[in-house]
Amino acid sequence: MVPLMYAGKPRTERLKRAEELLSNVGMGHRLRHLPTQLSGGEQQRVAIARALANNPTLILADEPTGNLATDQGSEIMGILQKLNEQGTTIVIVTHDPSISTYGKRLVKLRDGAIVEDQALSAIVKDA
């Protein structure tokens, strides 16, 4: 609810939006739990819900699956993929090459310079 508080939204609207967002990321059943009572994957889902509070058109995600088990990472990437399909631009920074399978475009950097920039469909065809 914090981003909505900073946006000046009334408490009732903040609570309703928080419940909606947590339900959208599969966390509606954990609404009254503290962060220490949540797993790493659950905390990551809450972070996604928080990032969506004010309906951004762009999300910058730095290692969104870092420190998560493979199944939890896949769930997080599924959520981000769904958001992208709904029109939100998602930029992901990761060291995990398997994450590129979720994207539409892959930009590789080395020592701060772009060394590769291609559409995912071209990558899939080359594989």
For each residue, the residues with C-beta under 8 A, 3 or more apart:
1: 4 5 14 15 17 18 53
2: 5 6 50
3: 6 7 50 53 54
4: 1 7 9 13 14 17 18 53 54
5: 1 2 8 9 14
6: 2 3
7: 3 4 53 54
8: 5
9: 4 5 13 14 17
10: 13 14
11: 14 15
12: 15 16
13: 4 9 10 16 17
14: 1 4 5 9 10 11 17 18
15: 1 11 12 18 19
16: 12 13 19 20
17: 1 4 9 13 14 20 21 53
18: 1 4 14 15 21 22 31 49 53
19: 15 16 22 23 28 31
20: 16 17 23 24
21: 17 18 24 25 49 50 52 53
22: 18 19 25 27 28 30 31 45 46 49
23: 19 20 26 27 28
24: 20 21 49 52
25: 21 22 45 46 48 49 79
26: 23 45 75 79
27: 22 23 30 31 42 45 46 49
28: 19 22 23 31
29:
30: 22 27 33 37 38 42
31: 18 19 22 27 28
32:
33: 30 37 38
34: 37 38
35: 38 43 46
36:
37: 30 33 34
38: 30 33 34 35 42 43 46
39: 42 43 72
40: 43 44 67 68 69 72
41: 44 45 68 69 72 73 75 76
42: 27 30 38 39 45 46
43: 35 38 39 40 46 47
44: 40 41 47 48 64 65 68 72 76
45: 22 25 26 27 41 42 48 49 75 76 79
46: 22 25 27 35 38 42 43 49 50
47: 43 44 50 51
48: 25 44 45 51 52 64 76 79 80 83
49: 18 21 22 24 25 27 45 46 52 53
50: 2 3 21 46 47 53
51: 47 48 56 59
52: 21 24 48 49 55 56 59 83 88
53: 1 3 4 7 17 18 21 49 50
54: 3 4 7
55: 52
56: 51 52 59 88
57: 87 88 89
58: 88 89 90 91
59: 51 52 56 80 83 88 89 90 91
60: 91 93
61: 64 80 90 91 92 93
62: 93
63: 66 93 94 95 96
64: 44 48 61 76 77 80 92 94
65: 44 68 72 73 76 77 94 96 99
66: 63 94
67: 40
68: 40 41 44 65 72 73 76
69: 40 41 72 73
70: 73 74
71: 74 75
72: 39 40 41 44 65 68 69 75 76
73: 41 65 68 69 70 76 77
74: 70 71 77 78
75: 26 41 45 71 72 78 79
76: 41 44 45 48 64 65 68 72 73 79 80
77: 64 65 73 74 80 81 99 102
78: 74 75 81 82
79: 25 26 45 48 75 76 82 83
80: 48 59 61 64 76 77 83 84 90 92 102
81: 77 78 84 85 102
82: 78 79 85 86
83: 48 52 59 79 80 86 88 90
84: 80 81 87 88 89 90 104
85: 81 82
86: 82 83
87: 57 84
88: 52 56 57 58 59 83 84
89: 57 58 59 84
90: 58 59 61 80 83 84
91: 58 59 60 61
92: 61 64 80 99 102 103
93: 60 61 62 63
94: 63 64 65 66 99
95: 63
96: 63 65 99
97: 100
98: 101
99: 65 77 92 94 96 102 103
100: 97 103 106 120 123
101: 98 120
102: 77 80 81 92 99
103: 92 99 100 106 120
104: 84 119 120
105: 117 118 119 120
106: 100 103 116 117 118 119 120 123
107: 114 116 117
108: 114 115 116 117
109: 112 113 114 115
110: 113 115
111:
112: 109
113: 109 110
114: 107 108 109 117
115: 108 109 110
116: 106 107 108
117: 105 106 107 108 114
118: 105 106 122 123
119: 104 105 106 122 123
120: 100 101 103 104 105 106 123 124
121: 124 125
122: 118 119 125 126
123: 100 106 118 119 120 126 127
124: 120 121 127
125: 121 122
126: 122 123
127: 123 124
